[in-house]
Amino acid sequence: MEPQKRITQEDIARTCKIDQGSVTRILNEDTRDSFAEDTVQKVFRIARELGYLHPALITSNRRESDGSR
């Protein structure tokens, strides 16, 4: 059985068709840059769908599941 490939920010960037630096800034909620809300939502959605583990996603998933969002 082959080990599962670890998902990277580069994988997310390729899927979203944006550069990896933008993915990093979006996931880290870096406020120095401004991104369209639909781009931010797409990055978080794709990251979740691909199974990417990042503290912002874990927190975001908790907020959504308990209705705090």
JOCOR-V490286 format. One record per backbone hydrogen bond with DSSP energy under -0.5 kcal/mol. NH is the residue of the N-H (numbers start at 1). CO is the residue of the C=O. If there is no record, write none. Layout:
BEGIN
nh->NH co->CO
nh->NH co->CO
END
This chain:
BEGIN
nh->12 co->8
nh->13 co->9
nh->14 co->10
nh->15 co->11
nh->16 co->12
nh->17 co->13
nh->18 co->13
nh->22 co->19
nh->23 co->19
nh->24 co->20
nh->25 co->21
nh->26 co->22
nh->27 co->23
nh->28 co->24
nh->29 co->26
nh->30 co->25
nh->33 co->30
nh->39 co->36
nh->40 co->36
nh->41 co->37
nh->42 co->38
nh->43 co->39
nh->44 co->40
nh->45 co->41
nh->46 co->42
nh->47 co->43
nh->48 co->44
nh->49 co->45
nh->50 co->46
nh->51 co->47
nh->51 co->48
nh->52 co->47
nh->54 co->52
nh->57 co->54
nh->58 co->54
nh->59 co->55
nh->60 co->56
nh->61 co->57
nh->62 co->58
nh->63 co->59
nh->64 co->60
nh->65 co->61
nh->66 co->62
nh->67 co->64
nh->68 co->63
nh->69 co->63
END
